[in-house]
Amino acid sequence: MKRNLVLLLSFCYCLQSYAQLTPFEQSKDKSYTSTYTEVISYYKNLAKQQSQMRLFNYGSTDIGKPLTLVVLSKDKVFDPAQIKNQNKRVLLINNGIHPGEPEGIDASMMLVRDLLKKNHLPKDVVLCFIALYNIDGNMNRGQSRVNQNGPRAYGFRGNYRNLDLNRDFIKADSKNALAFTQILNTWQPEVLLDNHTSDGADYQYVMTLIETQKDKQNPVLAAYTDKTLTPDLYKGMKKNGYEMIPYGAGEQGLPDSGIVSFMETPRFSTGFAAQHNIISYMTETHMLKPFDSRVWATYAFMQNLISICQRDARLLGAMKKQVDADVSKQKTFALNWALDETKVDTITFKGYAAGYKTSDVSGLKRLFYDREKPYSKPIKFYNTYKASATADKPVAYIIPQAWGKAIDLFKLNKVAMSRLAHDTTLSLQMYYIGDYKTGTRPYEGHYIHTNVKLSPVDAKIKFYEGDYVVYVNQPINRYIVETLEPQGVDSFFAWNFFDSVLGQKEYYSDYVFEDIAAQLLKKDPDLRKKLDDAKTADPKLAASAGGQLNWVYRNSPYFEKTYLRYPVGRLLTNTKLDLQ
């Protein structure tokens, strides 16, 4: 009887241990990635057994499922405010934003279990894992990444609305992005990691890495990541057998031509995090390496990052406070960036010799990489950017309440705002959109504006009770300025939030306005002189009766003042306002 009881207990233990294996681990060839249902079921079962783990659901994605956040806390505190009061750090890890790049999904499932089972949770860092971000794409399962070496089946890059969710953070068209923003601003991480898989040239590395570009990062954080955190991650991964290289080899041609560091603007998770003064990384395992190697490399990277965050927990907290204070006082903000090709570093690169052979498809030359010919040699690394557009912050921005999406996103991002207590005429600076370029094809559902030219004017503008006042003295200043200044690479204007101001609403009939225009020129000699000067400067205008009539209309009191006027006002003086 006793022997049978021992066997039964042993059998039950084996069953429990097997049940805690992930679907990836249970697959014989280790080329299986979990479905959404399997992921959530796994975490729910694990949470039932672990008091240091809790699941939170946020919002709703475009397919109707909430985002599930897995939180690990050594001392079992799961209230974000209390965690901050305890002076603990928060590390947020995002998985499956591109479901065809699922390594983070499976690696995180194993890591969460192992940290709990082995009692290896960090004491000063709370770990938050977004179990699977692009649920929509994960459920659209197949084999859409033709160049990739496994897994057997995986999700699709786009979500249910065919949006690339890693281009959606600043514009937040998807419900997924709204839920993510809620998570980010609720838990306020000091560090963010987003797990991915790359394509491109073939080389010897399993893992490549994107970090917040140092020149666009706050100088305090840039000094720490450039001199300490990033080098230590590279050392740790090399020790684990996964030597890394910066992402981008082969993006500009063959790897021999060098690597250009990736400039992650706010449409990307890491660029969006930088606006919140958060250190951020993006792993990019290489698609041609076996799936299990990519999963374990991602597992190792997360281990290293967690270890360093625990080691530097106090420093990370102190830096975040300093940076928040510095950004609150910062006066000038970069809005766009350009690569400085005059500054070049050199790094050692381990690649494969590239060659050409006859294509079996076309009969012409085709590129291939010869894995029988590995090499190690120095290549150029371009890692310096300079601001190509800047703006000085005003005292405050005035946003008419009519522009609801901008207001809603500001609220979601915890931007402090006040509202006018009554209708108020303010003397401030307004922009007129002088010129801009727009793509001829949609990008992520938008026709993005670039090369924006502005004509600032001082004006008295009437705003209304309930319109919003945003003082630019906050830790979130980067987000405020970079979204509201039209020249920003990922500004709200660039993403078409304010496009209705680009359309003229009132016009005139030529035969009626002819007599009015003649009277205007007769009564106003200065207007007549300006027209004559314009005709002298522009022969085409001089030869066009309609053009001259339109010139008079546009320079008359009848022309609509709001045409091409950017609706957000810039309050340049510390004016006393009556606020709600």
C-alpha positions in Angstrom: 0.0 0.0 0.0 2.8 2.4 1.0 4.7 1.6 -2.3 1.5 2.3 -4.3 1.0 5.6 -2.5 4.6 6.7 -3.3 4.1 5.7 -7.0 0.8 7.6 -7.1 2.4 10.7 -5.6 5.3 10.4 -8.0 2.9 10.0 -10.9 1.0 13.1 -9.8 4.2 15.1 -9.5 5.2 14.0 -12.9 1.9 15.1 -14.3 2.1 18.4 -12.6 5.6 19.0 -13.9 4.6 18.1 -17.4 1.6 20.4 -17.2 3.9 23.2 -16.4 5.8 22.6 -19.6 4.9 25.1 -22.3 3.6 23.9 -25.6 6.9 24.9 -27.1 8.7 22.6 -24.7 6.3 19.8 -25.2 6.8 19.7 -29.0 9.3 17.1 -30.0 11.1 19.3 -32.6 10.9 22.5 -30.5 9.4 24.2 -33.5 6.0 25.1 -32.1 4.7 28.4 -30.8 1.7 28.8 -28.6 -1.7 29.9 -29.7 -3.5 32.7 -27.8 -5.8 30.2 -26.1 -2.8 28.2 -25.0 -0.9 31.2 -23.7 -3.8 32.5 -21.6 -4.7 29.0 -20.3 -1.1 28.4 -19.3 -0.8 31.6 -17.3 -4.2 31.1 -15.7 -3.2 27.6 -14.5 0.2 28.9 -13.3 -1.4 31.8 -11.4 -3.6 29.4 -9.5 -0.5 27.9 -7.9 1.5 31.0 -7.3 0.8 33.9 -4.9 3.6 36.0 -6.3 1.9 36.2 -9.7 -1.3 37.9 -10.8 -3.0 38.5 -14.1 -4.6 41.8 -15.1 -6.8 42.5 -18.1 -6.7 45.9 -19.8 -9.0 47.4 -22.3 -10.1 45.5 -25.4 -8.2 44.7 -28.6 -9.6 45.1 -32.0 -10.7 41.5 -32.0 -12.6 41.9 -28.7 -10.1 40.3 -26.3 -8.4 42.2 -23.5 -4.7 42.6 -23.2 -3.5 40.3 -20.4 -0.7 41.6 -18.2 1.3 39.0 -16.2 2.8 40.6 -13.1 5.4 39.0 -10.8 6.1 40.6 -7.4 8.4 39.0 -4.9 6.6 40.5 -1.9 3.2 40.0 -3.4 2.4 43.7 -3.8 0.4 44.3 -7.0 -0.7 47.9 -6.6 1.3 50.2 -8.9 1.1 53.2 -6.6 2.2 51.1 -3.6 5.1 49.7 -5.7 6.3 53.2 -6.4 6.0 54.2 -2.8 8.2 51.2 -1.9 10.8 52.6 -4.3 10.7 49.5 -6.5 11.4 49.5 -10.2 9.1 48.2 -12.9 10.3 46.3 -16.0 7.7 46.0 -18.8 8.2 43.3 -21.4 6.0 43.2 -24.5 5.5 40.0 -26.6 3.9 39.1 -29.9 3.4 42.6 -31.4 4.2 40.8 -34.6 2.8 37.3 -34.1 5.1 35.9 -36.8 7.9 36.8 -34.5 6.8 34.8 -31.5 10.0 34.0 -29.6 9.1 36.4 -26.7 5.7 34.7 -26.2 7.2 31.3 -25.6 10.4 32.5 -23.8 8.3 34.6 -21.4 6.1 31.6 -20.5 9.1 29.6 -19.5 10.8 32.4 -17.8 7.8 33.3 -15.7 7.5 29.7 -14.5 11.2 29.4 -13.8 11.5 32.6 -11.8 8.6 31.5 -9.6 9.6 27.8 -9.3 13.2 28.6 -8.5 12.4 31.6 -6.3 14.5 33.8 -8.4 12.2 36.9 -8.5 14.2 40.1 -8.0 13.4 41.8 -4.7 13.5 45.4 -6.0 12.0 45.0 -9.5 8.4 44.1 -10.3 8.2 42.3 -13.6 5.3 42.9 -16.0 4.8 40.8 -19.1 2.3 41.5 -21.8 1.4 37.9 -22.6 0.5 38.5 -26.2 0.0 41.9 -27.7 -1.3 41.3 -31.2 -4.0 38.8 -30.3 -5.8 39.5 -33.6 -2.7 38.6 -35.7 -1.9 35.5 -33.5 -5.4 34.1 -34.2 -4.8 34.5 -38.0 -2.4 31.5 -38.0 -0.5 30.2 -41.0 3.0 30.6 -42.6 3.2 34.1 -44.0 6.9 34.8 -43.4 8.3 32.8 -46.3 12.0 33.6 -45.4 11.7 32.5 -41.8 13.2 29.2 -40.3 10.2 28.1 -38.2 8.1 27.7 -36.2 5.7 25.4 -38.0 2.8 27.8 -37.9 2.5 31.3 -36.4 0.4 34.4 -36.6 0.1 37.2 -39.1 1.9 40.5 -38.9 -1.1 42.8 -39.2 -4.0 42.8 -36.7 -7.7 42.5 -37.4 -7.7 45.9 -39.0 -4.5 45.0 -40.9 -2.5 47.5 -38.9 1.1 47.0 -38.1 0.8 47.6 -34.4 4.5 48.6 -34.1 3.7 51.6 -36.2 0.6 52.6 -34.2 1.7 53.8 -30.7 1.7 57.5 -31.3 -1.5 57.6 -33.4 -3.3 54.8 -31.5 -5.7 53.8 -34.2 -6.1 50.3 -32.7 -7.7 49.4 -29.4 -4.6 47.4 -28.7 -2.5 50.6 -28.6 -5.1 52.3 -26.3 -4.8 49.3 -23.9 -1.0 49.4 -24.1 -1.0 53.1 -23.3 -3.1 52.4 -20.2 -0.7 49.7 -19.1 2.4 51.9 -19.6 0.9 54.9 -17.7 -0.5 52.7 -14.9 2.6 50.8 -14.1 5.1 53.5 -15.2 8.1 51.3 -16.0 11.6 52.5 -15.9 12.6 50.0 -18.6 10.7 48.6 -21.5 11.6 45.5 -23.7 9.8 44.6 -26.9 10.7 41.2 -28.3 11.0 40.8 -32.1 12.6 38.8 -35.0 14.5 40.4 -37.8 15.1 39.6 -41.5 17.8 40.9 -43.8 21.3 39.6 -44.5 22.6 36.2 -43.2 25.3 36.3 -40.5 26.5 34.4 -37.5 24.5 36.0 -34.8 21.2 34.6 -33.3 20.4 37.9 -31.6 20.6 41.5 -32.7 19.6 44.5 -30.7 17.9 47.9 -31.0 18.2 50.4 -28.2 16.8 53.9 -27.8 19.1 55.9 -30.1 21.5 57.7 -27.8 21.3 61.1 -29.4 17.5 61.3 -29.1 17.5 59.9 -25.6 17.8 62.1 -22.5 21.5 62.7 -21.9 21.4 61.2 -18.4 19.8 58.0 -19.6 22.0 57.9 -22.7 25.1 58.1 -20.6 23.9 55.1 -18.5 22.8 53.0 -21.4 25.8 53.8 -23.6 28.4 53.2 -20.9 26.8 50.7 -18.6 23.5 48.9 -19.4 24.1 48.1 -23.1 27.7 47.0 -22.7 26.7 44.7 -19.8 23.9 43.2 -21.9 26.4 42.4 -24.6 28.8 40.9 -22.2 26.1 38.8 -20.5 24.7 37.5 -23.8 28.2 36.6 -25.0 28.8 34.7 -21.8 25.5 32.8 -22.4 26.7 31.8 -25.9 24.6 34.4 -27.8 27.0 37.1 -28.9 25.0 40.1 -30.2 25.4 42.8 -32.8 23.4 46.0 -33.3 20.4 45.5 -35.5 20.6 46.6 -39.1 23.3 44.5 -40.8 22.5 44.4 -44.5 19.7 47.0 -44.3 21.8 49.4 -46.4 23.2 46.7 -48.7 25.7 44.0 -47.9 26.7 43.9 -44.2 30.2 44.9 -45.3 28.8 48.3 -46.1 28.2 48.9 -42.4 25.4 49.2 -39.9 23.2 52.3 -39.4 21.6 52.5 -36.0 17.9 52.3 -36.1 16.1 55.6 -35.4 12.9 54.6 -33.6 10.5 57.4 -33.8 7.4 57.6 -31.6 5.3 55.4 -33.9 7.4 52.5 -32.5 7.1 51.1 -29.0 10.7 52.2 -28.1 10.3 55.7 -29.5 7.0 56.1 -27.7 8.6 54.9 -24.5 11.4 57.5 -24.9 8.8 60.3 -24.8 7.9 59.0 -21.3 11.6 59.0 -20.2 11.7 55.2 -20.3 14.8 53.2 -21.2 13.8 50.8 -24.0 15.2 47.9 -26.0 14.0 45.8 -28.9 15.4 42.3 -29.4 15.6 41.1 -33.0 16.5 37.5 -33.2 17.6 36.3 -36.7 14.9 34.6 -38.8 17.3 32.1 -40.4 18.4 30.6 -37.1 16.5 27.6 -35.7 13.4 28.6 -33.8 14.5 27.0 -30.5 17.8 28.9 -30.6 15.9 32.1 -31.1 13.6 31.3 -28.2 16.4 30.5 -25.8 18.4 33.6 -26.9 15.3 35.7 -26.0 15.1 33.9 -22.7 18.7 34.6 -21.9 18.4 38.3 -22.9 15.4 38.8 -20.5 17.4 37.1 -17.7 20.3 39.4 -18.2 18.1 42.5 -18.4 16.2 41.5 -15.2 19.5 40.9 -13.4 20.9 44.3 -14.3 17.7 46.1 -13.4 17.9 44.5 -10.0 21.6 45.3 -9.6 21.0 49.0 -10.6 17.5 49.4 -9.1 18.4 52.4 -6.9 20.3 54.1 -9.8 17.4 53.5 -12.2 15.0 55.2 -9.8 17.3 58.1 -9.1 17.9 58.7 -12.8 14.1 58.6 -13.6 13.4 61.3 -11.0 16.3 63.4 -12.3 15.2 63.0 -15.9 11.6 63.8 -15.1 12.7 67.0 -13.4 15.1 68.0 -16.2 12.4 67.4 -18.9 9.9 69.5 -17.0 12.3 72.4 -17.3 13.7 71.6 -20.8 13.2 74.5 -23.3 14.1 73.2 -26.7 12.9 69.9 -28.1 14.0 67.9 -31.2 11.2 67.1 -33.6 13.1 65.2 -36.3 16.4 63.6 -36.8 19.0 63.1 -39.6 21.9 60.7 -39.7 25.3 62.3 -39.3 27.4 60.4 -41.8 30.6 62.4 -40.9 30.8 60.4 -37.6 31.6 56.8 -37.9 32.5 54.1 -35.4 34.0 50.7 -36.1 32.7 47.4 -34.7 33.8 43.8 -35.3 31.2 41.9 -37.4 30.9 38.1 -37.8 29.3 37.4 -41.1 29.3 35.0 -44.1 30.9 35.7 -47.4 28.4 37.0 -49.9 28.5 35.8 -53.5 26.5 35.5 -56.6 25.4 32.4 -58.6 22.9 31.7 -61.3 19.3 31.8 -60.3 17.2 28.7 -60.9 14.2 30.9 -61.2 15.4 33.7 -63.6 18.6 32.3 -65.0 20.2 35.6 -63.9 22.6 36.4 -61.0 21.3 36.1 -57.5 22.8 36.9 -54.1 23.6 34.2 -51.6 25.6 33.9 -48.4 28.1 31.0 -48.1 27.9 29.6 -44.6 31.1 27.5 -45.4 32.9 30.8 -45.5 32.4 32.6 -42.2 34.5 35.8 -41.5 35.2 38.2 -38.7 36.2 41.8 -39.7 35.7 45.4 -38.7 32.8 47.3 -40.4 31.5 50.8 -40.1 28.8 51.6 -37.5 26.9 54.8 -38.0 25.4 55.7 -34.6 25.2 59.5 -34.5 22.1 61.5 -35.3 21.5 65.3 -35.2 18.3 67.2 -34.8 17.0 68.4 -38.2 14.1 70.3 -36.7 13.5 71.8 -33.2 11.0 73.8 -31.4 11.1 75.9 -28.3 8.2 75.1 -25.9 5.6 77.8 -25.2 4.3 78.5 -21.7 1.2 76.5 -22.6 -0.7 75.1 -25.5 -4.4 75.9 -25.9 -6.3 73.0 -27.5 -9.9 73.5 -28.6 -12.1 70.8 -27.1 -13.3 70.0 -30.6 -10.2 68.0 -31.3 -11.3 65.0 -29.3 -8.8 62.4 -30.3 -5.8 64.5 -29.3 -7.5 65.3 -26.0 -8.4 61.7 -25.3 -4.8 60.6 -25.9 -3.4 63.3 -23.7 -5.7 62.1 -20.9 -4.6 58.5 -21.5 -1.0 59.5 -21.3 -1.6 61.3 -18.0 -0.9 64.8 -19.4 -2.0 67.4 -16.8 -4.6 69.7 -18.4 -6.9 72.5 -17.2 -10.0 73.9 -18.9 -11.0 77.5 -19.5 -13.7 78.6 -17.1 -15.4 80.8 -19.7 -15.0 82.1 -23.3 -11.7 83.9 -23.5 -9.9 85.9 -26.1 -6.1 85.3 -25.9 -3.1 87.0 -27.4 -0.9 84.1 -28.5 1.1 82.6 -31.4 -0.7 80.6 -34.1 0.8 78.6 -36.9 -0.4 78.8 -40.5 0.6 75.8 -42.6 2.7 77.2 -45.4 3.5 74.0 -47.2 3.7 70.3 -46.7 4.3 67.0 -48.6 1.9 64.1 -48.4 2.5 60.6 -49.5 0.6 59.4 -52.6 -0.2 56.0 -51.0 -1.5 55.3 -47.5 0.8 54.2 -44.8 -0.8 52.4 -41.9 -4.2 53.9 -42.9 -2.9 57.5 -43.2 -1.4 59.8 -45.7 1.5 61.1 -43.6 2.5 64.8 -43.9 6.2 65.6 -44.1 8.4 68.6 -44.8 5.9 70.9 -43.0 6.6 74.6 -43.4 5.1 77.0 -40.9 4.2 80.7 -40.8 3.9 81.8 -37.1 1.7 84.8 -36.5 0.8 86.7 -33.4 -3.0 86.9 -33.1 -5.9 87.4 -30.8 -8.0 84.2 -30.9 -11.3 83.5 -29.1 -11.4 80.2 -27.2 -14.4 78.8 -25.5 -15.4 77.6 -22.1 -14.1 74.1 -21.7 -11.2 74.4 -24.1 -8.0 72.8 -22.8 -4.9 74.5 -21.4 -1.7 72.4 -21.3 1.2 73.9 -19.4 4.5 72.6 -20.7 6.2 72.1 -17.3 5.7 68.4 -16.9 7.8 65.2 -17.0 5.7 64.3 -20.1 6.9 67.4 -22.0 8.5 65.4 -24.8 5.3 63.8 -25.6 3.4 67.1 -25.5 5.8 69.0 -27.7 6.5 66.2 -30.2 2.8 65.6 -30.8 1.6 69.2 -30.9 4.4 70.8 -33.0 3.3 70.1 -36.6 6.9 69.6 -37.8 7.4 66.6 -35.6 8.1 63.4 -37.5 5.3 61.7 -35.7 3.2 64.7 -34.7 -0.6 64.5 -34.5 -0.5 66.8 -37.6 1.7 64.4 -39.5 -0.8 61.6 -38.8 -3.7 63.6 -40.1 -5.4 64.5 -36.8 -6.0 68.1 -37.9 -6.5 67.6 -41.7 -9.9 69.4 -41.8 -8.1 72.8 -41.4 -6.4 72.1 -44.7 -9.7 72.5 -46.6 -11.1 75.9 -47.6 -14.8 76.2 -46.8 -15.9 79.6 -48.4 -15.4 80.8 -52.0 -16.8 83.5 -54.3 -18.4 83.9 -57.7 -16.2 85.7 -60.1 -18.8 87.9 -61.7 -20.1 89.1 -58.3 -16.7 89.5 -56.6 -15.3 91.5 -59.6 -17.1 94.7 -58.5 -16.4 94.1 -54.8 -12.7 93.6 -55.6 -12.6 96.8 -57.6 -14.1 98.7 -54.7 -11.5 97.2 -52.3 -8.6 98.3 -54.5 -10.1 101.8 -55.0 -10.6 102.3 -51.2 -7.2 100.8 -50.2 -4.2 102.2 -52.1 -1.8 100.0 -50.1 -3.7 96.9 -51.2 -3.4 98.1 -54.9 0.3 98.6 -54.5 0.7 95.1 -53.0 -1.1 93.7 -55.9 1.0 95.6 -58.4 4.2 94.4 -56.6 3.0 90.8 -56.7 2.3 91.1 -60.4 5.7 92.5 -61.1 7.3 89.6 -59.1 5.1 86.9 -60.7 4.6 87.2 -64.5 2.1 84.3 -64.4 -0.1 86.3 -61.9 0.2 89.4 -64.1 -1.2 87.4 -67.1 -4.1 85.8 -65.1 -7.3 87.8 -64.5 -8.6 84.9 -62.3 -5.3 84.8 -60.4 -5.4 88.5 -59.6 -9.0 88.3 -58.5 -8.1 85.4 -56.2 -5.2 87.4 -54.8 -7.5 90.2 -53.9 -9.9 87.8 -52.3 -7.2 86.1 -50.2 -6.0 89.5 -49.0 -9.5 90.8 -48.2 -11.5 90.9 -45.0 -13.7 88.3 -46.5 -11.2 85.5 -46.7 -11.6 82.9 -44.0 -9.0 83.3 -41.2 -9.1 79.7 -40.2 -8.0 78.3 -43.6 -4.6 76.5 -43.1 -4.5 77.8 -39.5 -3.3 75.1 -37.1 -5.9 75.1 -34.4 -3.6 74.6 -31.4 -2.5 78.0 -29.9 0.9 78.7 -28.3 0.7 80.9 -25.3 4.1 82.5 -25.1 3.6 84.7 -22.0 2.6 83.6 -18.5 -0.9 85.0 -18.8 -3.3 84.7 -15.9 -6.1 82.5 -17.0 -9.5 81.8 -15.4 -9.5 78.0 -15.2 -12.1 75.5 -14.1 
